[in-house]
Amino acid sequence: MIPKVEWAVFLEVADNLHLIQGYEENEEFLRTMHLLLLEVEVMGGTLQCPESGHMFSISHRIPNMLLSEEETES
């Protein structure tokens, strides 16, 4: 479960996804968002940083957000 939602980021993502108009009143959409935010756990996969494009792996629900030494050198 997500302990805290960064609402500014959430709204930015929602805007980038071009959500349907009137989603605030759409019961089916709101139920789906509830499911995604509170009941879905990502067991494995990747996250991509929107600024750098760097891919971070997720393993057993834990994202590895650490960079290697080569990646931190400028």
CHARMM internal coordinates of N, CA and C (Angstrom, degrees):
IC EDIT
DIST 1 N 1 CA 1.4374
DIST 1 CA 1 C 1.5287
ANGL 1 N 1 CA 1 C 108.84
DIST 1 C 2 N 1.3104
ANGL 1 CA 1 C 2 N 116.34
DIHE 1 N 1 CA 1 C 2 N 145.32
DIST 2 N 2 CA 1.4573
ANGL 1 C 2 N 2 CA 121.76
DIHE 1 CA 1 C 2 N 2 CA 177.53
DIST 2 CA 2 C 1.5272
ANGL 2 N 2 CA 2 C 107.92
DIHE 1 C 2 N 2 CA 2 C -79.74
DIST 2 C 3 N 1.3587
ANGL 2 CA 2 C 3 N 118.57
DIHE 2 N 2 CA 2 C 3 N 117.15
DIST 3 N 3 CA 1.4549
ANGL 2 C 3 N 3 CA 119.57
DIHE 2 CA 2 C 3 N 3 CA -176.94
DIST 3 CA 3 C 1.5261
ANGL 3 N 3 CA 3 C 112.83
DIHE 2 C 3 N 3 CA 3 C -70.79
DIST 3 C 4 N 1.3395
ANGL 3 CA 3 C 4 N 117.00
DIHE 3 N 3 CA 3 C 4 N -28.56
DIST 4 N 4 CA 1.4568
ANGL 3 C 4 N 4 CA 120.43
DIHE 3 CA 3 C 4 N 4 CA -178.27
DIST 4 CA 4 C 1.5182
ANGL 4 N 4 CA 4 C 107.72
DIHE 3 C 4 N 4 CA 4 C -150.45
DIST 4 C 5 N 1.3043
ANGL 4 CA 4 C 5 N 117.12
DIHE 4 N 4 CA 4 C 5 N 131.17
DIST 5 N 5 CA 1.4576
ANGL 4 C 5 N 5 CA 121.17
DIHE 4 CA 4 C 5 N 5 CA 177.79
DIST 5 CA 5 C 1.5225
ANGL 5 N 5 CA 5 C 108.16
DIHE 4 C 5 N 5 CA 5 C -98.07
DIST 5 C 6 N 1.3126
ANGL 5 CA 5 C 6 N 116.55
DIHE 5 N 5 CA 5 C 6 N 126.84
DIST 6 N 6 CA 1.4616
ANGL 5 C 6 N 6 CA 121.59
DIHE 5 CA 5 C 6 N 6 CA 173.76
DIST 6 CA 6 C 1.5283
ANGL 6 N 6 CA 6 C 106.44
DIHE 5 C 6 N 6 CA 6 C -80.35
DIST 6 C 7 N 1.3299
ANGL 6 CA 6 C 7 N 116.53
DIHE 6 N 6 CA 6 C 7 N 96.31
DIST 7 N 7 CA 1.4522
ANGL 6 C 7 N 7 CA 120.55
DIHE 6 CA 6 C 7 N 7 CA -170.09
DIST 7 CA 7 C 1.5176
ANGL 7 N 7 CA 7 C 112.89
DIHE 6 C 7 N 7 CA 7 C -64.53
DIST 7 C 8 N 1.3221
ANGL 7 CA 7 C 8 N 118.98
DIHE 7 N 7 CA 7 C 8 N -34.13
DIST 8 N 8 CA 1.4682
ANGL 7 C 8 N 8 CA 120.08
DIHE 7 CA 7 C 8 N 8 CA 178.47
DIST 8 CA 8 C 1.5222
ANGL 8 N 8 CA 8 C 110.06
DIHE 7 C 8 N 8 CA 8 C -61.69
DIST 8 C 9 N 1.3270
ANGL 8 CA 8 C 9 N 116.39
DIHE 8 N 8 CA 8 C 9 N -43.15
DIST 9 N 9 CA 1.4661
ANGL 8 C 9 N 9 CA 121.20
DIHE 8 CA 8 C 9 N 9 CA 178.22
DIST 9 CA 9 C 1.5201
ANGL 9 N 9 CA 9 C 109.99
DIHE 8 C 9 N 9 CA 9 C -67.41
DIST 9 C 10 N 1.3275
ANGL 9 CA 9 C 10 N 116.87
DIHE 9 N 9 CA 9 C 10 N -43.43
DIST 10 N 10 CA 1.4600
ANGL 9 C 10 N 10 CA 121.21
DIHE 9 CA 9 C 10 N 10 CA 179.44
DIST 10 CA 10 C 1.5274
ANGL 10 N 10 CA 10 C 110.82
DIHE 9 C 10 N 10 CA 10 C -57.90
DIST 10 C 11 N 1.3333
ANGL 10 CA 10 C 11 N 117.28
DIHE 10 N 10 CA 10 C 11 N -45.49
DIST 11 N 11 CA 1.4588
ANGL 10 C 11 N 11 CA 120.60
DIHE 10 CA 10 C 11 N 11 CA -179.55
DIST 11 CA 11 C 1.5212
ANGL 11 N 11 CA 11 C 111.59
DIHE 10 C 11 N 11 CA 11 C -67.60
DIST 11 C 12 N 1.3423
ANGL 11 CA 11 C 12 N 117.60
DIHE 11 N 11 CA 11 C 12 N -35.07
DIST 12 N 12 CA 1.4635
ANGL 11 C 12 N 12 CA 120.79
DIHE 11 CA 11 C 12 N 12 CA 176.65
DIST 12 CA 12 C 1.5267
ANGL 12 N 12 CA 12 C 110.54
DIHE 11 C 12 N 12 CA 12 C -63.97
DIST 12 C 13 N 1.3225
ANGL 12 CA 12 C 13 N 116.31
DIHE 12 N 12 CA 12 C 13 N -44.03
DIST 13 N 13 CA 1.4697
ANGL 12 C 13 N 13 CA 120.49
DIHE 12 CA 12 C 13 N 13 CA 177.32
DIST 13 CA 13 C 1.5222
ANGL 13 N 13 CA 13 C 109.98
DIHE 12 C 13 N 13 CA 13 C -62.95
DIST 13 C 14 N 1.3214
ANGL 13 CA 13 C 14 N 116.53
DIHE 13 N 13 CA 13 C 14 N -44.96
DIST 14 N 14 CA 1.4639
ANGL 13 C 14 N 14 CA 120.11
DIHE 13 CA 13 C 14 N 14 CA 179.51
DIST 14 CA 14 C 1.5211
ANGL 14 N 14 CA 14 C 110.71
DIHE 13 C 14 N 14 CA 14 C -59.34
DIST 14 C 15 N 1.3280
ANGL 14 CA 14 C 15 N 117.05
DIHE 14 N 14 CA 14 C 15 N -40.29
DIST 15 N 15 CA 1.4602
ANGL 14 C 15 N 15 CA 121.16
DIHE 14 CA 14 C 15 N 15 CA 178.52
DIST 15 CA 15 C 1.5256
ANGL 15 N 15 CA 15 C 110.64
DIHE 14 C 15 N 15 CA 15 C -65.11
DIST 15 C 16 N 1.3306
ANGL 15 CA 15 C 16 N 116.89
DIHE 15 N 15 CA 15 C 16 N -41.82
DIST 16 N 16 CA 1.4662
ANGL 15 C 16 N 16 CA 120.78
DIHE 15 CA 15 C 16 N 16 CA 179.24
DIST 16 CA 16 C 1.5229
ANGL 16 N 16 CA 16 C 112.29
DIHE 15 C 16 N 16 CA 16 C -66.48
DIST 16 C 17 N 1.3346
ANGL 16 CA 16 C 17 N 117.28
DIHE 16 N 16 CA 16 C 17 N -26.11
DIST 17 N 17 CA 1.4660
ANGL 16 C 17 N 17 CA 121.31
DIHE 16 CA 16 C 17 N 17 CA 179.21
DIST 17 CA 17 C 1.5257
ANGL 17 N 17 CA 17 C 112.57
DIHE 16 C 17 N 17 CA 17 C -83.34
DIST 17 C 18 N 1.3383
ANGL 17 CA 17 C 18 N 116.85
DIHE 17 N 17 CA 17 C 18 N -5.67
DIST 18 N 18 CA 1.4664
ANGL 17 C 18 N 18 CA 122.09
DIHE 17 CA 17 C 18 N 18 CA 179.52
DIST 18 CA 18 C 1.5305
ANGL 18 N 18 CA 18 C 110.94
DIHE 17 C 18 N 18 CA 18 C 55.12
DIST 18 C 19 N 1.3172
ANGL 18 CA 18 C 19 N 114.85
DIHE 18 N 18 CA 18 C 19 N 61.48
DIST 19 N 19 CA 1.4640
ANGL 18 C 19 N 19 CA 120.67
DIHE 18 CA 18 C 19 N 19 CA 179.71
DIST 19 CA 19 C 1.5243
ANGL 19 N 19 CA 19 C 111.06
DIHE 18 C 19 N 19 CA 19 C -61.09
DIST 19 C 20 N 1.3125
ANGL 19 CA 19 C 20 N 114.83
DIHE 19 N 19 CA 19 C 20 N 157.45
DIST 20 N 20 CA 1.4554
ANGL 19 C 20 N 20 CA 120.38
DIHE 19 CA 19 C 20 N 20 CA -179.76
DIST 20 CA 20 C 1.5220
ANGL 20 N 20 CA 20 C 110.22
DIHE 19 C 20 N 20 CA 20 C -63.76
DIST 20 C 21 N 1.3041
ANGL 20 CA 20 C 21 N 116.19
DIHE 20 N 20 CA 20 C 21 N 151.69
DIST 21 N 21 CA 1.4610
ANGL 20 C 21 N 21 CA 120.94
DIHE 20 CA 20 C 21 N 21 CA 177.40
DIST 21 CA 21 C 1.5285
ANGL 21 N 21 CA 21 C 109.25
DIHE 20 C 21 N 21 CA 21 C -67.00
DIST 21 C 22 N 1.3157
ANGL 21 CA 21 C 22 N 116.42
DIHE 21 N 21 CA 21 C 22 N 143.51
DIST 22 N 22 CA 1.4547
ANGL 21 C 22 N 22 CA 121.41
DIHE 21 CA 21 C 22 N 22 CA 177.32
DIST 22 CA 22 C 1.5136
ANGL 22 N 22 CA 22 C 114.11
DIHE 21 C 22 N 22 CA 22 C 71.12
DIST 22 C 23 N 1.3326
ANGL 22 CA 22 C 23 N 116.58
DIHE 22 N 22 CA 22 C 23 N 26.33
DIST 23 N 23 CA 1.4662
ANGL 22 C 23 N 23 CA 119.35
DIHE 22 CA 22 C 23 N 23 CA -177.73
DIST 23 CA 23 C 1.5259
ANGL 23 N 23 CA 23 C 112.20
DIHE 22 C 23 N 23 CA 23 C -61.73
DIST 23 C 24 N 1.3302
ANGL 23 CA 23 C 24 N 116.77
DIHE 23 N 23 CA 23 C 24 N -24.31
DIST 24 N 24 CA 1.4617
ANGL 23 C 24 N 24 CA 119.94
DIHE 23 CA 23 C 24 N 24 CA -179.55
DIST 24 CA 24 C 1.5295
ANGL 24 N 24 CA 24 C 111.80
DIHE 23 C 24 N 24 CA 24 C -62.64
DIST 24 C 25 N 1.3326
ANGL 24 CA 24 C 25 N 117.40
DIHE 24 N 24 CA 24 C 25 N -25.34
DIST 25 N 25 CA 1.4640
ANGL 24 C 25 N 25 CA 122.84
DIHE 24 CA 24 C 25 N 25 CA -178.07
DIST 25 CA 25 C 1.5266
ANGL 25 N 25 CA 25 C 112.28
DIHE 24 C 25 N 25 CA 25 C -103.93
DIST 25 C 26 N 1.3285
ANGL 25 CA 25 C 26 N 118.40
DIHE 25 N 25 CA 25 C 26 N -3.15
DIST 26 N 26 CA 1.4630
ANGL 25 C 26 N 26 CA 122.59
DIHE 25 CA 25 C 26 N 26 CA -175.18
DIST 26 CA 26 C 1.5283
ANGL 26 N 26 CA 26 C 109.59
DIHE 25 C 26 N 26 CA 26 C -87.31
DIST 26 C 27 N 1.3322
ANGL 26 CA 26 C 27 N 116.00
DIHE 26 N 26 CA 26 C 27 N 103.96
DIST 27 N 27 CA 1.4684
ANGL 26 C 27 N 27 CA 121.98
DIHE 26 CA 26 C 27 N 27 CA -174.77
DIST 27 CA 27 C 1.5284
ANGL 27 N 27 CA 27 C 112.12
DIHE 26 C 27 N 27 CA 27 C -59.41
DIST 27 C 28 N 1.3333
ANGL 27 CA 27 C 28 N 117.63
DIHE 27 N 27 CA 27 C 28 N -43.39
DIST 28 N 28 CA 1.4693
ANGL 27 C 28 N 28 CA 120.82
DIHE 27 CA 27 C 28 N 28 CA -178.93
DIST 28 CA 28 C 1.5331
ANGL 28 N 28 CA 28 C 110.78
DIHE 27 C 28 N 28 CA 28 C -63.37
DIST 28 C 29 N 1.3341
ANGL 28 CA 28 C 29 N 116.39
DIHE 28 N 28 CA 28 C 29 N -43.56
DIST 29 N 29 CA 1.4627
ANGL 28 C 29 N 29 CA 120.36
DIHE 28 CA 28 C 29 N 29 CA 178.69
DIST 29 CA 29 C 1.5276
ANGL 29 N 29 CA 29 C 110.80
DIHE 28 C 29 N 29 CA 29 C -62.27
DIST 29 C 30 N 1.3229
ANGL 29 CA 29 C 30 N 117.01
DIHE 29 N 29 CA 29 C 30 N -45.36
DIST 30 N 30 CA 1.4638
ANGL 29 C 30 N 30 CA 120.62
DIHE 29 CA 29 C 30 N 30 CA -178.31
DIST 30 CA 30 C 1.5263
ANGL 30 N 30 CA 30 C 111.51
DIHE 29 C 30 N 30 CA 30 C -63.76
DIST 30 C 31 N 1.3244
ANGL 30 CA 30 C 31 N 117.30
DIHE 30 N 30 CA 30 C 31 N -38.30
DIST 31 N 31 CA 1.4663
ANGL 30 C 31 N 31 CA 120.47
DIHE 30 CA 30 C 31 N 31 CA 176.94
DIST 31 CA 31 C 1.5325
ANGL 31 N 31 CA 31 C 110.74
DIHE 30 C 31 N 31 CA 31 C -65.21
DIST 31 C 32 N 1.3332
ANGL 31 CA 31 C 32 N 116.31
DIHE 31 N 31 CA 31 C 32 N -40.42
DIST 32 N 32 CA 1.4667
ANGL 31 C 32 N 32 CA 120.22
DIHE 31 CA 31 C 32 N 32 CA 178.54
DIST 32 CA 32 C 1.5204
ANGL 32 N 32 CA 32 C 110.61
DIHE 31 C 32 N 32 CA 32 C -64.69
DIST 32 C 33 N 1.3317
ANGL 32 CA 32 C 33 N 117.67
DIHE 32 N 32 CA 32 C 33 N -42.43
DIST 33 N 33 CA 1.4647
ANGL 32 C 33 N 33 CA 120.61
DIHE 32 CA 32 C 33 N 33 CA 178.86
DIST 33 CA 33 C 1.5273
ANGL 33 N 33 CA 33 C 110.56
DIHE 32 C 33 N 33 CA 33 C -64.07
DIST 33 C 34 N 1.3159
ANGL 33 CA 33 C 34 N 117.07
DIHE 33 N 33 CA 33 C 34 N -39.80
DIST 34 N 34 CA 1.4658
ANGL 33 C 34 N 34 CA 120.40
DIHE 33 CA 33 C 34 N 34 CA 176.87
DIST 34 CA 34 C 1.5226
ANGL 34 N 34 CA 34 C 110.01
DIHE 33 C 34 N 34 CA 34 C -59.15
DIST 34 C 35 N 1.3160
ANGL 34 CA 34 C 35 N 116.16
DIHE 34 N 34 CA 34 C 35 N -46.33
DIST 35 N 35 CA 1.4633
ANGL 34 C 35 N 35 CA 120.92
DIHE 34 CA 34 C 35 N 35 CA 178.81
DIST 35 CA 35 C 1.5279
ANGL 35 N 35 CA 35 C 110.55
DIHE 34 C 35 N 35 CA 35 C -58.62
DIST 35 C 36 N 1.3280
ANGL 35 CA 35 C 36 N 116.93
DIHE 35 N 35 CA 35 C 36 N -48.58
DIST 36 N 36 CA 1.4644
ANGL 35 C 36 N 36 CA 120.23
DIHE 35 CA 35 C 36 N 36 CA -177.11
DIST 36 CA 36 C 1.5215
ANGL 36 N 36 CA 36 C 112.63
DIHE 35 C 36 N 36 CA 36 C -65.68
DIST 36 C 37 N 1.3222
ANGL 36 CA 36 C 37 N 117.14
DIHE 36 N 36 CA 36 C 37 N -40.41
DIST 37 N 37 CA 1.4637
ANGL 36 C 37 N 37 CA 120.40
DIHE 36 CA 36 C 37 N 37 CA -176.23
DIST 37 CA 37 C 1.5257
ANGL 37 N 37 CA 37 C 113.53
DIHE 36 C 37 N 37 CA 37 C -77.36
DIST 37 C 38 N 1.3175
ANGL 37 CA 37 C 38 N 117.29
DIHE 37 N 37 CA 37 C 38 N -34.32
DIST 38 N 38 CA 1.4591
ANGL 37 C 38 N 38 CA 119.12
DIHE 37 CA 37 C 38 N 38 CA -170.31
DIST 38 CA 38 C 1.5194
ANGL 38 N 38 CA 38 C 115.47
DIHE 37 C 38 N 38 CA 38 C -115.21
DIST 38 C 39 N 1.3200
ANGL 38 CA 38 C 39 N 118.26
DIHE 38 N 38 CA 38 C 39 N -15.24
DIST 39 N 39 CA 1.4500
ANGL 38 C 39 N 39 CA 118.77
DIHE 38 CA 38 C 39 N 39 CA -173.49
DIST 39 CA 39 C 1.5262
ANGL 39 N 39 CA 39 C 114.48
DIHE 38 C 39 N 39 CA 39 C -122.43
DIST 39 C 40 N 1.3247
ANGL 39 CA 39 C 40 N 118.79
DIHE 39 N 39 CA 39 C 40 N -9.04
DIST 40 N 40 CA 1.4657
ANGL 39 C 40 N 40 CA 121.39
DIHE 39 CA 39 C 40 N 40 CA -178.65
DIST 40 CA 40 C 1.5223
ANGL 40 N 40 CA 40 C 108.98
DIHE 39 C 40 N 40 CA 40 C -101.01
DIST 40 C 41 N 1.3268
ANGL 40 CA 40 C 41 N 116.24
DIHE 40 N 40 CA 40 C 41 N 129.51
DIST 41 N 41 CA 1.4593
ANGL 40 C 41 N 41 CA 121.62
DIHE 40 CA 40 C 41 N 41 CA 175.70
DIST 41 CA 41 C 1.5217
ANGL 41 N 41 CA 41 C 108.51
DIHE 40 C 41 N 41 CA 41 C -113.80
DIST 41 C 42 N 1.3195
ANGL 41 CA 41 C 42 N 116.88
DIHE 41 N 41 CA 41 C 42 N 128.91
DIST 42 N 42 CA 1.4653
ANGL 41 C 42 N 42 CA 121.29
DIHE 41 CA 41 C 42 N 42 CA 177.06
DIST 42 CA 42 C 1.5196
ANGL 42 N 42 CA 42 C 107.27
DIHE 41 C 42 N 42 CA 42 C -82.99
DIST 42 C 43 N 1.3181
ANGL 42 CA 42 C 43 N 116.46
DIHE 42 N 42 CA 42 C 43 N 110.86
DIST 43 N 43 CA 1.4652
ANGL 42 C 43 N 43 CA 121.68
DIHE 42 CA 42 C 43 N 43 CA -177.43
DIST 43 CA 43 C 1.5260
ANGL 43 N 43 CA 43 C 111.55
DIHE 42 C 43 N 43 CA 43 C -80.79
DIST 43 C 44 N 1.3098
ANGL 43 CA 43 C 44 N 117.25
DIHE 43 N 43 CA 43 C 44 N -32.31
DIST 44 N 44 CA 1.4558
ANGL 43 C 44 N 44 CA 120.99
DIHE 43 CA 43 C 44 N 44 CA -179.31
DIST 44 CA 44 C 1.5094
ANGL 44 N 44 CA 44 C 109.60
DIHE 43 C 44 N 44 CA 44 C -164.73
DIST 44 C 45 N 1.3223
ANGL 44 CA 44 C 45 N 115.11
DIHE 44 N 44 CA 44 C 45 N 156.73
DIST 45 N 45 CA 1.4596
ANGL 44 C 45 N 45 CA 120.07
DIHE 44 CA 44 C 45 N 45 CA -179.34
DIST 45 CA 45 C 1.5065
ANGL 45 N 45 CA 45 C 110.10
DIHE 44 C 45 N 45 CA 45 C 147.23
DIST 45 C 46 N 1.3270
ANGL 45 CA 45 C 46 N 115.61
DIHE 45 N 45 CA 45 C 46 N -148.84
DIST 46 N 46 CA 1.4622
ANGL 45 C 46 N 46 CA 120.41
DIHE 45 CA 45 C 46 N 46 CA -179.65
DIST 46 CA 46 C 1.5261
ANGL 46 N 46 CA 46 C 110.09
DIHE 45 C 46 N 46 CA 46 C -140.67
DIST 46 C 47 N 1.3260
ANGL 46 CA 46 C 47 N 114.16
DIHE 46 N 46 CA 46 C 47 N 152.70
DIST 47 N 47 CA 1.4578
ANGL 46 C 47 N 47 CA 123.11
DIHE 46 CA 46 C 47 N 47 CA 170.14
DIST 47 CA 47 C 1.5194
ANGL 47 N 47 CA 47 C 106.69
DIHE 46 C 47 N 47 CA 47 C -114.48
DIST 47 C 48 N 1.3324
ANGL 47 CA 47 C 48 N 117.21
DIHE 47 N 47 CA 47 C 48 N 141.95
DIST 48 N 48 CA 1.4578
ANGL 47 C 48 N 48 CA 119.82
DIHE 47 CA 47 C 48 N 48 CA 177.70
DIST 48 CA 48 C 1.5180
ANGL 48 N 48 CA 48 C 109.19
DIHE 47 C 48 N 48 CA 48 C -116.52
DIST 48 C 49 N 1.3401
ANGL 48 CA 48 C 49 N 115.79
DIHE 48 N 48 CA 48 C 49 N 129.28
DIST 49 N 49 CA 1.4589
ANGL 48 C 49 N 49 CA 121.80
DIHE 48 CA 48 C 49 N 49 CA 177.69
DIST 49 CA 49 C 1.5307
ANGL 49 N 49 CA 49 C 108.46
DIHE 48 C 49 N 49 CA 49 C -70.37
DIST 49 C 50 N 1.3467
ANGL 49 CA 49 C 50 N 118.30
DIHE 49 N 49 CA 49 C 50 N 126.70
DIST 50 N 50 CA 1.4622
ANGL 49 C 50 N 50 CA 119.70
DIHE 49 CA 49 C 50 N 50 CA -179.29
DIST 50 CA 50 C 1.5256
ANGL 50 N 50 CA 50 C 113.25
DIHE 49 C 50 N 50 CA 50 C -69.16
DIST 50 C 51 N 1.3317
ANGL 50 CA 50 C 51 N 118.18
DIHE 50 N 50 CA 50 C 51 N -22.58
DIST 51 N 51 CA 1.4605
ANGL 50 C 51 N 51 CA 120.87
DIHE 50 CA 50 C 51 N 51 CA -178.71
DIST 51 CA 51 C 1.5204
ANGL 51 N 51 CA 51 C 112.78
DIHE 50 C 51 N 51 CA 51 C -87.04
DIST 51 C 52 N 1.3382
ANGL 51 CA 51 C 52 N 116.90
DIHE 51 N 51 CA 51 C 52 N -48.04
DIST 52 N 52 CA 1.4693
ANGL 51 C 52 N 52 CA 120.22
DIHE 51 CA 51 C 52 N 52 CA -175.44
DIST 52 CA 52 C 1.5181
ANGL 52 N 52 CA 52 C 113.19
DIHE 51 C 52 N 52 CA 52 C -98.41
DIST 52 C 53 N 1.3346
ANGL 52 CA 52 C 53 N 116.83
DIHE 52 N 52 CA 52 C 53 N -19.60
DIST 53 N 53 CA 1.4525
ANGL 52 C 53 N 53 CA 120.37
DIHE 52 CA 52 C 53 N 53 CA -176.01
DIST 53 CA 53 C 1.5175
ANGL 53 N 53 CA 53 C 113.11
DIHE 52 C 53 N 53 CA 53 C 80.24
DIST 53 C 54 N 1.3348
ANGL 53 CA 53 C 54 N 117.07
DIHE 53 N 53 CA 53 C 54 N 0.30
DIST 54 N 54 CA 1.4662
ANGL 53 C 54 N 54 CA 120.97
DIHE 53 CA 53 C 54 N 54 CA -178.73
DIST 54 CA 54 C 1.5266
ANGL 54 N 54 CA 54 C 110.02
DIHE 53 C 54 N 54 CA 54 C -65.09
DIST 54 C 55 N 1.3321
ANGL 54 CA 54 C 55 N 115.37
DIHE 54 N 54 CA 54 C 55 N 139.96
DIST 55 N 55 CA 1.4594
ANGL 54 C 55 N 55 CA 121.82
DIHE 54 CA 54 C 55 N 55 CA 179.65
DIST 55 CA 55 C 1.5291
ANGL 55 N 55 CA 55 C 109.21
DIHE 54 C 55 N 55 CA 55 C -98.67
DIST 55 C 56 N 1.3286
ANGL 55 CA 55 C 56 N 116.74
DIHE 55 N 55 CA 55 C 56 N 129.40
DIST 56 N 56 CA 1.4560
ANGL 55 C 56 N 56 CA 123.26
DIHE 55 CA 55 C 56 N 56 CA 177.34
DIST 56 CA 56 C 1.5287
ANGL 56 N 56 CA 56 C 108.03
DIHE 55 C 56 N 56 CA 56 C -112.97
DIST 56 C 57 N 1.3179
ANGL 56 CA 56 C 57 N 116.25
DIHE 56 N 56 CA 56 C 57 N 132.49
DIST 57 N 57 CA 1.4619
ANGL 56 C 57 N 57 CA 119.51
DIHE 56 CA 56 C 57 N 57 CA -177.88
DIST 57 CA 57 C 1.5292
ANGL 57 N 57 CA 57 C 110.99
DIHE 56 C 57 N 57 CA 57 C -82.49
DIST 57 C 58 N 1.3348
ANGL 57 CA 57 C 58 N 115.23
DIHE 57 N 57 CA 57 C 58 N 149.86
DIST 58 N 58 CA 1.4610
ANGL 57 C 58 N 58 CA 123.13
DIHE 57 CA 57 C 58 N 58 CA 174.24
DIST 58 CA 58 C 1.5203
ANGL 58 N 58 CA 58 C 106.64
DIHE 57 C 58 N 58 CA 58 C -117.77
DIST 58 C 59 N 1.3243
ANGL 58 CA 58 C 59 N 116.10
DIHE 58 N 58 CA 58 C 59 N 126.23
DIST 59 N 59 CA 1.4560
ANGL 58 C 59 N 59 CA 120.79
DIHE 58 CA 58 C 59 N 59 CA 179.06
DIST 59 CA 59 C 1.5252
ANGL 59 N 59 CA 59 C 108.71
DIHE 58 C 59 N 59 CA 59 C -135.07
DIST 59 C 60 N 1.3106
ANGL 59 CA 59 C 60 N 117.13
DIHE 59 N 59 CA 59 C 60 N 126.10
DIST 60 N 60 CA 1.4708
ANGL 59 C 60 N 60 CA 122.81
DIHE 59 CA 59 C 60 N 60 CA -179.42
DIST 60 CA 60 C 1.5273
ANGL 60 N 60 CA 60 C 110.94
DIHE 59 C 60 N 60 CA 60 C 54.40
DIST 60 C 61 N 1.3251
ANGL 60 CA 60 C 61 N 117.31
DIHE 60 N 60 CA 60 C 61 N 44.91
DIST 61 N 61 CA 1.4730
ANGL 60 C 61 N 61 CA 126.21
DIHE 60 CA 60 C 61 N 61 CA 178.47
DIST 61 CA 61 C 1.5242
ANGL 61 N 61 CA 61 C 113.83
DIHE 60 C 61 N 61 CA 61 C 72.50
DIST 61 C 62 N 1.3326
ANGL 61 CA 61 C 62 N 119.69
DIHE 61 N 61 CA 61 C 62 N 4.46
DIST 62 N 62 CA 1.4616
ANGL 61 C 62 N 62 CA 121.82
DIHE 61 CA 61 C 62 N 62 CA -176.19
DIST 62 CA 62 C 1.5253
ANGL 62 N 62 CA 62 C 109.74
DIHE 61 C 62 N 62 CA 62 C -114.09
DIST 62 C 63 N 1.3554
ANGL 62 CA 62 C 63 N 117.76
DIHE 62 N 62 CA 62 C 63 N 116.84
DIST 63 N 63 CA 1.4618
ANGL 62 C 63 N 63 CA 119.20
DIHE 62 CA 62 C 63 N 63 CA 176.64
DIST 63 CA 63 C 1.5281
ANGL 63 N 63 CA 63 C 110.50
DIHE 62 C 63 N 63 CA 63 C -78.19
DIST 63 C 64 N 1.3254
ANGL 63 CA 63 C 64 N 116.41
DIHE 63 N 63 CA 63 C 64 N 137.36
DIST 64 N 64 CA 1.4595
ANGL 63 C 64 N 64 CA 121.87
DIHE 63 CA 63 C 64 N 64 CA 175.98
DIST 64 CA 64 C 1.5246
ANGL 64 N 64 CA 64 C 107.20
DIHE 63 C 64 N 64 CA 64 C -93.02
DIST 64 C 65 N 1.3327
ANGL 64 CA 64 C 65 N 116.20
DIHE 64 N 64 CA 64 C 65 N 100.10
DIST 65 N 65 CA 1.4558
ANGL 64 C 65 N 65 CA 121.51
DIHE 64 CA 64 C 65 N 65 CA -176.38
DIST 65 CA 65 C 1.5238
ANGL 65 N 65 CA 65 C 112.80
DIHE 64 C 65 N 65 CA 65 C -96.22
DIST 65 C 66 N 1.3257
ANGL 65 CA 65 C 66 N 117.05
DIHE 65 N 65 CA 65 C 66 N 9.00
DIST 66 N 66 CA 1.4568
ANGL 65 C 66 N 66 CA 120.87
DIHE 65 CA 65 C 66 N 66 CA -179.62
DIST 66 CA 66 C 1.5225
ANGL 66 N 66 CA 66 C 110.38
DIHE 65 C 66 N 66 CA 66 C -85.29
DIST 66 C 67 N 1.3191
ANGL 66 CA 66 C 67 N 115.78
DIHE 66 N 66 CA 66 C 67 N 139.72
DIST 67 N 67 CA 1.4569
ANGL 66 C 67 N 67 CA 121.38
DIHE 66 CA 66 C 67 N 67 CA 176.25
DIST 67 CA 67 C 1.5207
ANGL 67 N 67 CA 67 C 109.38
DIHE 66 C 67 N 67 CA 67 C -96.58
DIST 67 C 68 N 1.3227
ANGL 67 CA 67 C 68 N 116.35
DIHE 67 N 67 CA 67 C 68 N 149.46
DIST 68 N 68 CA 1.4630
ANGL 67 C 68 N 68 CA 120.01
DIHE 67 CA 67 C 68 N 68 CA 175.50
DIST 68 CA 68 C 1.5270
ANGL 68 N 68 CA 68 C 109.00
DIHE 67 C 68 N 68 CA 68 C -73.60
DIST 68 C 69 N 1.3390
ANGL 68 CA 68 C 69 N 116.59
DIHE 68 N 68 CA 68 C 69 N 167.16
DIST 69 N 69 CA 1.4641
ANGL 68 C 69 N 69 CA 120.37
DIHE 68 CA 68 C 69 N 69 CA 179.80
DIST 69 CA 69 C 1.5197
ANGL 69 N 69 CA 69 C 111.20
DIHE 68 C 69 N 69 CA 69 C -59.05
DIST 69 C 70 N 1.3386
ANGL 69 CA 69 C 70 N 116.82
DIHE 69 N 69 CA 69 C 70 N -39.01
DIST 70 N 70 CA 1.4635
ANGL 69 C 70 N 70 CA 120.37
DIHE 69 CA 69 C 70 N 70 CA -179.74
DIST 70 CA 70 C 1.5266
ANGL 70 N 70 CA 70 C 111.38
DIHE 69 C 70 N 70 CA 70 C -63.42
DIST 70 C 71 N 1.3233
ANGL 70 CA 70 C 71 N 116.38
DIHE 70 N 70 CA 70 C 71 N -35.48
DIST 71 N 71 CA 1.4561
ANGL 70 C 71 N 71 CA 120.72
DIHE 70 CA 70 C 71 N 71 CA -178.07
DIST 71 CA 71 C 1.5258
ANGL 71 N 71 CA 71 C 112.56
DIHE 70 C 71 N 71 CA 71 C -75.87
DIST 71 C 72 N 1.3325
ANGL 71 CA 71 C 72 N 117.97
DIHE 71 N 71 CA 71 C 72 N -22.53
DIST 72 N 72 CA 1.4605
ANGL 71 C 72 N 72 CA 120.42
DIHE 71 CA 71 C 72 N 72 CA -178.58
DIST 72 CA 72 C 1.5141
ANGL 72 N 72 CA 72 C 112.79
DIHE 71 C 72 N 72 CA 72 C -90.65
DIST 72 C 73 N 1.3340
ANGL 72 CA 72 C 73 N 117.52
DIHE 72 N 72 CA 72 C 73 N -14.46
DIST 73 N 73 CA 1.4637
ANGL 72 C 73 N 73 CA 120.28
DIHE 72 CA 72 C 73 N 73 CA 179.13
DIST 73 CA 73 C 1.5173
ANGL 73 N 73 CA 73 C 109.15
DIHE 72 C 73 N 73 CA 73 C -75.70
DIST 73 C 74 N 1.3533
ANGL 73 CA 73 C 74 N 115.37
DIHE 73 N 73 CA 73 C 74 N 136.23
DIST 74 N 74 CA 1.4585
ANGL 73 C 74 N 74 CA 118.55
DIHE 73 CA 73 C 74 N 74 CA 179.87
DIST 74 CA 74 C 1.4973
ANGL 74 N 74 CA 74 C 112.33
DIHE 73 C 74 N 74 CA 74 C -104.56
END
COOR INIT
IC SEED 1 N 1 CA 1 C
IC BUILD
